[in-house]
Amino acid sequence: MAASNASEKGIGLTVLFVVFALAGALTMGLGAEDHLLAGLGFAVAVGAGSLAVAAGHVYA
């Protein structure tokens, strides 16, 4: 049986990147009138969400 040992770093980085992703999504939603701001918010949300998933896999 494989043992799982989640580290504190993995959980902390995942939470940090989720907060960044939520901030990007909020920026995207509130800045919908300005296409550049909405696009940057989308880029931040997708990038931070990807990093949150990666941090969970790397440090798990």
N, C-alpha and C positions, 0 to 999 in steps of 0.2 A: 504494500500500500504506500502510495506517495504521501509524504507529509507536506503540508502547506504552512509557510511561515511568512505572513505579510509583515513588512517592515513599516516603521513609522514614517520613513521618508516617502515611501510609495503612497501612503494614505495622504500625507501632507501635500505632496506635489499634485496629487489628483484633485484634492479640494481646492488648491490654489488655482489650477488651470480651469476648473469648473467655474470659479468666481470670475476669472477673466472671460470665459465663454459667455457667461450671463451678462457681463458688462458689454461685451460686443453685440450680443443680441438686443440688449436694451438700446444701445446706440443705433443699431440698425432700425429698430422700430420707431424710435423718436426722431430720427433724422431722415425719415422717408421722403421728405420734400427735396432734400439735397441728395442727389444721386451719388456724389462722391463720398459723402459722410455715410450713407447707407451701405455703400460698397465696402468701405473700410471697416465698418462695424461687422459686416458679414464675413470679411476676411479674418478679422480677429476672432470671431465666434467659431468659425470652422477650424482655424489653426489651433486655438486653445482647446477646443473639444478633442481634436486629434491628439494633442499632447497629453491631455488628461487620460485618454484611453491608453496611450503608449506608456505613460508613467505607471499606470496600474499594472500593466503587463511586465514591465521591466523590473520593478521592485517587488513584485508579488512572490 
